Amino acid sequence: TQFHQFSARYYFYVLAGSFLYGSIVPFWFFGSQYLQDSFFYNIETADSIMTLPEGLVVLTGFPFGLIISYLQPSVKIKLVGLGLAQGMMAISFLVVVYAAKKNLDLNSEHEDTNTHITYQRANDIAIFGVVLLGASFSCACGLFWGIVNAVVDEKYLSQGSGIVSCAVNVLPTILPPIISIVSVQSGSHHSIILILTLMAALGSISSFVAVNASSGEVSSS
């Protein structure tokens, strides 16, 4: 299929999906270590906390899908919802960074004790952040995969879906080594989450741009 057969809205939709998975998949790889470094959890506790956003996807994904199926919102409303959900993901990452920085700062103030602890306030904020992240991703995921047949002409649906399936794996493939290098070079593990925040924010912007983008065929010229 020639690429000019797909609309501008479709391409921004693809970008939104690529950034969506580019923000969440690396978090499954780096999140536990980040929690250990920032909150001084042992690996068992950190891994347990990492199940919270995954668990929220399980708990909210199907009910959210039922609600969307019942309401039957327009494509534009779904794209707006997708943009808002990815925006909430970006906010969730920032909440986790804030909690981590708060905990490290508190430990720095009491470094003369030679012990590192997890402060309850920072812990509660971090838990809230990862729970919000899971719920936001669940909504974003449901909206994203529920739009593909509306942004691609039916006769190109197979090809269009194939491109989407490939696109959502691009950033999760190339970002982890880049994140590792940046983290080492910067000397700050906060850079990991900040990169993921940027991915979610770019996904949100792409979704909002797709709302008003041309939904017709893109000219071959």
RODO-2510 file (C-alpha; in nm, 4 decimals, decimal comma):
residues 221
     n   res          X          Y          Z
     1     t     0,0000     0,0000     0,0000
     2     q     0,1337     0,3423    -0,0915
     3     f     0,1753     0,5574     0,2168
     4     h    -0,0112     0,8505     0,0636
     5     q    -0,3328     0,6490     0,0881
     6     f    -0,3433     0,7161     0,4634
     7     s    -0,4726     1,0407     0,6103
     8     a    -0,2874     1,2991     0,8182
     9     r    -0,5066     1,2038     1,1145
    10     y    -0,3901     0,8454     1,0803
    11     y    -0,0234     0,9419     1,0953
    12     f    -0,0693     1,1578     1,4053
    13     y    -0,2669     0,8696     1,5562
    14     v     0,0266     0,6380     1,4842
    15     l     0,2631     0,8865     1,6493
    16     a     0,0377     0,9032     1,9540
    17     g     0,0468     0,5254     1,9859
    18     s     0,4206     0,5080     1,9399
    19     f     0,4764     0,7619     2,2171
    20     l     0,2143     0,5884     2,4331
    21     y     0,4028     0,2606     2,4363
    22     g     0,7371     0,4393     2,4323
    23     s     0,6460     0,5942     2,7661
    24     i     0,5064     0,2891     2,9445
    25     v     0,7072    -0,0129     2,8252
    26     p     1,0503     0,1162     2,9388
    27     f     0,8931     0,1886     3,2776
    28     w     0,8322    -0,1845     3,3238
    29     f     1,2082    -0,2350     3,2767
    30     f     1,3470     0,0589     3,4751
    31     g     1,0718     0,1277     3,7277
    32     s     1,1717    -0,1245     3,9928
    33     q     1,5347    -0,0117     3,9982
    34     y     1,4241     0,3524     4,0129
    35     l     1,2067     0,2799     4,3148
    36     q     1,4950     0,0971     4,4828
    37     d     1,7379     0,3835     4,4192
    38     s     1,4992     0,6619     4,5171
    39     f     1,3005     0,5118     4,8041
    40     f     1,5492     0,2512     4,9267
    41     y     1,2981    -0,0290     4,8924
    42     n     1,4272    -0,3819     4,8770
    43     i     1,3713    -0,5554     4,5450
    44     e     1,0662    -0,7455     4,6703
    45     t     0,8898    -0,4249     4,7784
    46     a     0,9839    -0,2392     4,4600
    47     d     0,8587    -0,5233     4,2395
    48     s     0,5368    -0,5414     4,4419
    49     i     0,4744    -0,1711     4,3849
    50     m     0,5373    -0,2186     4,0138
    51     t     0,2427    -0,4584     4,0023
    52     l     0,0085    -0,1716     4,0972
    53     p     0,0001     0,0025     3,7562
    54     e    -0,0210    -0,3353     3,5829
    55     g    -0,3016    -0,4397     3,8155
    56     l    -0,4937    -0,1205     3,7416
    57     v    -0,4889    -0,2112     3,3725
    58     v    -0,6456    -0,5473     3,4579
    59     l    -0,9079    -0,3941     3,6859
    60     t    -1,0093    -0,0966     3,4719
    61     g    -0,9456    -0,2039     3,1120
    62     f    -1,2552    -0,4188     3,0570
    63     p    -1,5057    -0,1945     3,2435
    64     f    -1,3701     0,1100     3,0619
    65     g    -1,4103    -0,0715     2,7294
    66     l    -1,7722    -0,1504     2,8138
    67     i    -1,8407     0,2142     2,8949
    68     i    -1,6878     0,3325     2,5668
    69     s    -1,8834     0,0693     2,3722
    70     y    -2,2053     0,1820     2,5405
    71     l    -2,1497     0,5558     2,4903
    72     q    -2,0214     0,5255     2,1311
    73     p    -1,8349     0,8605     2,1322
    74     s    -1,7125     1,0120     1,8068
    75     v    -1,3566     0,9669     1,6813
    76     k    -1,2717     1,3253     1,7773
    77     i    -1,3921     1,2708     2,1332
    78     k    -1,1909     0,9498     2,1551
    79     l    -0,8798     1,1325     2,0341
    80     v    -0,9371     1,4080     2,2906
    81     g    -0,9768     1,1397     2,5577
    82     l    -0,6575     0,9728     2,4380
    83     g    -0,4728     1,3032     2,4625
    84     l    -0,6046     1,3643     2,8137
    85     a    -0,5141     1,0113     2,9249
    86     q    -0,1582     1,0485     2,7975
    87     g    -0,1395     1,3878     2,9628
    88     m    -0,2371     1,2207     3,2903
    89     m     0,0384     0,9657     3,2336
    90     a     0,2899     1,2485     3,2042
    91     i     0,1559     1,3986     3,5278
    92     s     0,1788     1,0562     3,6944
    93     f     0,5466     1,0291     3,6056
    94     l     0,6091     1,3768     3,7456
    95     v     0,4315     1,2789     4,0690
    96     v     0,6651     0,9795     4,1038
    97     v     0,9704     1,2007     4,0381
    98     y     0,8471     1,4536     4,2942
    99     a     0,8013     1,1801     4,5551
   100     a     1,1452     1,0367     4,4793
   101     k     1,3149     1,3742     4,5046
   102     k     1,1298     1,4470     4,8298
   103     n     1,2478     1,1193     4,9813
   104     l     1,6083     1,1699     4,8705
   105     d     1,6089     1,5274     5,0028
   106     l     1,4786     1,4131     5,3406
   107     n     1,7446     1,1455     5,3566
   108     s     2,0090     1,4013     5,2620
   109     e     1,9013     1,6195     5,5546
   110     h     1,9585     1,3304     5,7914
   111     e     2,2604     1,1721     5,6244
   112     d     2,4576     1,1905     5,9478
   113     t     2,2592     0,8858     6,0672
   114     n     2,4223     0,6727     5,7944
   115     t     2,0877     0,5048     5,7266
   116     h     1,8553     0,5476     5,4326
   117     i     1,4834     0,5135     5,4925
   118     t     1,1573     0,5525     5,3067
   119     y     0,9582     0,8432     5,4436
   120     q     0,5875     0,7711     5,4700
   121     r     0,4758     1,0917     5,3003
   122     a     0,7012     1,0308     4,9991
   123     n     0,5931     0,6672     4,9908
   124     d     0,2228     0,7616     4,9798
   125     i     0,2815     1,0104     4,6971
   126     a     0,4760     0,7501     4,4979
   127     i     0,1999     0,4907     4,5420
   128     f    -0,0559     0,7456     4,4225
   129     g     0,1627     0,8216     4,1200
   130     v     0,1964     0,4624     4,0017
   131     v    -0,1740     0,3903     4,0607
   132     l    -0,2689     0,6985     3,8563
   133     l    -0,0227     0,5874     3,5885
   134     g    -0,1871     0,2458     3,5596
   135     a    -0,5379     0,3881     3,5385
   136     s    -0,4325     0,6496     3,2823
   137     f    -0,2551     0,3941     3,0643
   138     s    -0,5556     0,1637     3,0791
   139     c    -0,7818     0,4406     2,9499
   140     a    -0,5297     0,5460     2,6855
   141     c    -0,4831     0,1896     2,5658
   142     g    -0,8578     0,1273     2,5376
   143     l    -0,9117     0,4459     2,3419
   144     f    -0,6103     0,3952     2,1160
   145     w    -0,7010     0,0474     1,9938
   146     g    -1,0653     0,1444     1,9613
   147     i    -0,9875     0,4120     1,7014
   148     v    -0,7812     0,2307     1,4390
   149     n    -1,0784     0,1173     1,2301
   150     a    -1,2097     0,4757     1,2269
   151     v    -0,8916     0,6440     1,1026
   152     v    -0,8164     0,3963     0,8226
   153     d    -1,0254     0,3322     0,5135
   154     e    -1,1782    -0,0147     0,5395
   155     k    -0,9988    -0,1466     0,2308
   156     y    -0,6636    -0,0509     0,3880
   157     l    -0,7484    -0,1662     0,7416
   158     s    -0,5174    -0,4682     0,7414
   159     q    -0,2197    -0,2679     0,6182
   160     g    -0,2983     0,0235     0,8455
   161     s    -0,3300    -0,2025     1,1503
   162     g    -0,0009    -0,3676     1,0589
   163     i     0,1782    -0,0334     1,0496
   164     v     0,0293     0,0576     1,3873
   165     s     0,1397    -0,2745     1,5377
   166     c     0,4941    -0,2107     1,4165
   167     a     0,4980     0,1544     1,5213
   168     v     0,4037     0,0875     1,8832
   169     n     0,7125    -0,1316     1,9169
   170     v     0,9658     0,1120     1,7726
   171     l     1,0299     0,3330     2,0765
   172     p     1,0125     0,0464     2,3292
   173     t     1,2893    -0,1145     2,1237
   174     i     1,5261     0,1808     2,0839
   175     l     1,4623     0,3773     2,4041
   176     p     1,5998     0,1400     2,6729
   177     p     1,9640     0,1575     2,5568
   178     i     1,9335     0,5340     2,5037
   179     i     1,7849     0,5774     2,8508
   180     s     2,0666     0,3692     3,0005
   181     i     2,3312     0,5848     2,8338
   182     v     2,1624     0,9113     2,9344
   183     s     2,1223     0,7901     3,2916
   184     v     2,4890     0,6987     3,3192
   185     q     2,6100     1,0165     3,1516
   186     s     2,3864     1,2468     3,3552
   187     g     2,4524     1,0686     3,6824
   188     s     2,0856     1,1120     3,7745
   189     h     1,8335     0,8304     3,7714
   190     h     1,5574     1,0940     3,7588
   191     s     1,6457     1,1365     3,3907
   192     i     1,4898     0,7948     3,3239
   193     i     1,1447     0,9026     3,4366
   194     l     1,1787     1,2482     3,2834
   195     i     1,2412     1,0922     2,9405
   196     l     0,9282     0,8805     2,9846
   197     t     0,7385     1,1936     3,0884
   198     l     0,8462     1,3576     2,7634
   199     m     0,7260     1,0556     2,5639
   200     a     0,3830     1,0696     2,7279
   201     a     0,3601     1,4456     2,6720
   202     l     0,4509     1,4101     2,3033
   203     g     0,1879     1,1388     2,2707
   204     s    -0,0693     1,3709     2,4243
   205     i     0,0219     1,6486     2,1808
   206     s     0,0015     1,4081     1,8846
   207     s    -0,3451     1,2989     1,9927
   208     f    -0,4726     1,6556     2,0179
   209     v    -0,3231     1,7446     1,6788
   210     a    -0,4939     1,4391     1,5297
   211     v    -0,8321     1,5758     1,6399
   212     n    -0,8257     1,8526     1,3790
   213     a    -0,5991     1,6828     1,1256
   214     s    -0,7368     1,5894     0,7855
   215     s    -0,9259     1,2614     0,7975
   216     g    -0,9362     1,2256     0,4193
   217     e    -0,6742     1,0767     0,1919
   218     v    -0,3361     1,2418     0,1905
   219     s    -0,2433     1,3648    -0,1538
   220     s     0,0348     1,1735    -0,3272
   221     s     0,1816     1,5016    -0,4386
***
